[in-house]
Amino acid sequence: MTSASETTSPSPAPASSATPRSASESSQAIATTSPSPAPAGEGWGEGVSSRSAHDSSPHASSHSRALENCGALPHPDPSRASRVAPDAPARASRSRAFVTAACIAFALTATPAFAHKGSDAYWTIRADGPRVTGRLDVALRDLDLAVALDTNADGNITWNEVRAQQPNICTALTTALSLEQNKSRCPLTCGALRIVDHSDGSYAALDLDATCPAPVTELTASYALLFDADAQHRGLLSVAGAGETHWDAFTTNARTRTVSFSPVSASSQTGLAFAQGVHHIAIGWDHLCFLFALLLPSVLKRTEKTWAPRDAFKPTLLDVTKVVTAFTLAHSITLGLAAFEVVHPNAHWVEVSIAVSVALAAFNNLVPFVPETRWSLAFSLGLMHGFGFVQAIADLGAAGPSMWLSVLGFNLGVEAGQLCIVALFVPVAWLLRSRTAYLKVILPLGSAVILGVALFWTSQRI
């Protein structure tokens, strides 16, 4: 579903024809034994930044440093109390609030430009008798953590650098992944290496084949790649068999899976997709920022040119219901249209549009242009978020009946995650709505931070 360009290093094993691909691609063969570089302009010869705008490698430490470096303003010297103006405490409080907001904004802008996409690798496998063919796609930024790809340390990873590290890549991947049949190991062998494009950037794709002792109907698959470097990393497994494709997920706490090449139950596939939907909304900073921008004024009403606290909870509940329902309907529509290929949105401009939608939602809180019918804003801008959600499903390579189950489960998971956020945020906002801090600091400053971060994301994605 997502377009992809590909640079290929062929191998004697013709696995690619039997392996479902998670990104559509056009190949160009380049012999691995040849010292010549990838053809300029045709493959991937100019390289990409190893820490590019698509970067979703772990940034927890940088976030921590960003926040640690932002200390609170010092308290006024008591000896100078007589010279302090009466409104000095209020100014100091506002100053601390702005410093805190600046720190939060700095930490958020340190996150990847593709803020809703986590660190994922894609392993596809298909069984044909005792033979198993497959492929693993790993983001170059992630693979660089396991195998030093940027050998000249210039901040760019080129095809020549990737190809030069092919033996080390093969060793790293075959060490981290394994297949077993009835406790008998099915040794993995490496095939062609290529570069493909997924929705969040360039990936190294390596064919991995295996031969088991007997015809394969069920295997035990193990995955331990990158968990030591990034505890949030996931290995997403796409299994092709019995006329359908279903998928599973490896996490740092679930590194081994029993893989069946027979059809899986609808409830199992839907439940797995549901969990991935919850995970997706939990790590998607752009979707979260959009939601918070919509929720911040939900406990307020617009009176002339100012925001004022609502008098009753019922109108607040009605407003929140309208906004969340509109957002849900909007992204459900576009998620379905794109997942079933009724429309084919450009992934790059979808990401730009999502960032712009976050900026507009936040700007509406500061300079209301849709003050009373924010549900219409949630609906119109939420349409783009559905296209963003579909990239997660597209990269899984779900097809056939499993696509319906994946879309349904994933969407329900996203909604469950959103409702949890609403249930936690709205009661607290309701209790704070009448306080000056909410009207003068939390709403304007929170909206300004979200606006600033969204504009930063927009500039990075363009």
Helices and strands as residue ranges (DSSP letters): E 7-9, G 15-18, E 48-49, H 60-68, G 78-83, H 88-109, E 120-128, E 131-139, H 140-146, E 156-157, H 159-164, H 166-176, E 177-181, E 184-185, E 188-198, E 201-211, E 218-223, E 234-241, E 244-250, E 256-260, H 266-283, H 285-295, G 296-299, E 300-303, E 306-309, H 313-339, H 347-366, H 374-396, H 401-432, H 436-437, I 438-442, H 443-461
